[in-house]
């Protein structure tokens, strides 16, 4: 029930292809195609230049491991990315979405294979990039640290919304959110929020 609107227009009244062109989607399980790192990035933006690819790789915390590959950005990628780690696959999938600079990003638990440090650096650089493009970010996450600083957090339990607000507001008003936070963070971590 209800509507989803983009720039005030109900998405049911928008051509699906033009709506998809406005979205950068990264699923929980990163998907890579057989080819090279470069061809995987250019899948999202065929005319991407070296600077755009470097920038996307840097934000996605992929540049260091790509540069360490013998062929760099020309390094072969096996079908489904079986020749890279889960975290590298996820970061390359994120870089592919970033290279398009879409109006809307949807990250569907796509930081879950990243260690906490990489997750934090990626989110920091992503935040800076988003400020420049003024994109909207929808971030689905099970890890509280990933969404702590979101403008709005929606808490779901069994498919129903049980809370909505900032981290501070939800810590005051939503017992489900409080339980999740306390199960994932210790007292010292909570003090630093």
Buried (B, 14 or more C-beta within 10 A) or exposed (E): EEEEEBEEEEEEEBEEEEBEEBBBBBBBBBBBBEBBBBBBBBBBBEEBEEEBBBBBBBBBBBBEBBEEBEEEBEBEBEEBBEEBEEBBBBBBBBBBBBBBBBBBBBBBBBBBBBEEEBBBBBBEBBEEBBEEEEBBBEBBBEBBBBBBEBEEBBBEEEEEEBBBBBBEBBBEEBEBBBEBBEEEBEEEEBEEE
